[in-house]
């Protein structure tokens, strides 16, 4: 079994006859001379117990312990004090601050306090691990669906949640990009830190720079006070940048500096501010195209695209529609103080066959309207009405002619023929006049490209 690691800031060194030999015989002990050395050691390694001398001055120790407790893997803190009445010790942070060792002391007392602190640290880490696992299991339930593509996204969320690499989530409007971004934050080790959202599409270009990076007091026309930006507010947490494809090039350059160097400057400031922030960005645009036409920085794209997630449109995962509908009905019935409403088979079939150009968001809105207007405990198909532009009375083939590319129409034909042949690939290939190998390759290609990209974007008919 590995020995517990203890970091000591001076403190007990004057009592080396008691402390040095006593602790070093049972623990992996490291001495540092100053508070700065201690913070440096904690940045580069993990320790179970941190011992600090109060003699350095109450405010210095208070600030030091506060910074130590803010670390993701904070050790258990023990203070060394000359007496019970050491001034200022009552102001030390409670979280992570465990006990005092009062000088003069004995070897037994040192071992007792440090031993209890080390065991407390083990229990605290185990508790956090169990909470994290429960949180992961609970929070991922909001990624509703059991199709292969949603299972893949769910697995990616688990894998990236505890890293700080940037994540780029792409997909059409309403597919749930922000839901995935919030899940990554909630499941990861930054879940207790701030999640700050900023929308590049909702803020005028002239104000976006200040909203991102903040503004110094009396800078330019100035607000008369210093205003922190969204990046600063997200320190140690997550910054969710919605529709990053709308970001001006000037702001893109500054964001690249944040990602590469971990620092930025407020408007009107001369000193950089260090920041630890995880970037999650969403976009409905195809950023590769924006790079080619000069609207998006290539270096920023590659920095953001470390872990890409493509959210599929709802029409590409129709098997999940009943799960989503039942979830929305249960939630909305409760919010509107109504008994849980049941759908008729015809109503559910109507929802499954709809085109859903507005994706999950449109489905939720239509279900909400039906729940509000419901006069009984059952909803039939007449409660679900669609806009004329994509009325569900149009057949899927008509939808394809109006909205789909040739490649998408080919996919619709193949998937429909598979369904007619009860997933028998040999019969399906024969009716399509292609080889089984060609069919297999196309199905594999569909699984790998679940969201439209490039020329695969849907064509939407203009309103008359």
ABEGO torsion letter per residue (X at the ends): XBBBBBBBBGGAAAAAAAAAAAAAAABBBBBBABAAAAAAAAAABBBABBBBBAAAEAAAAAAAAAAAAABABBBBBBBBBABAABBGAAABBABGBABBBBOBBBAAAAAAAAAAAAAAAAAAAAAAAAAAAAAAAAAAAABBEABAAAAAAAAAAAAAAABABBBBBBEBBGAGAAAAAAAAAAABAAAABBBBBBBAAABBAAAAAAAAAEBBBGBEAEAGBBBBBAAAAABGBBBBBBGAAABBAAAAAAAAAAAAAGBBBBBGBABBBBBBBBBBBBBABBAAAAAAAGABBAAAAAAAAABBBBBBBAAABAAAAAAAAAAAAAAAAAAAGBBBBBBBAAAAAAAAABAGAAEAAAAAAAAAAAAAABABABBBAAABBBBAAABAABBAAAAAAAABBAAAAAAAAAAAAAAAAGGBAAAAAAAAGBBAAAAAAAAAAAAABABBBEAABBBBBBBX
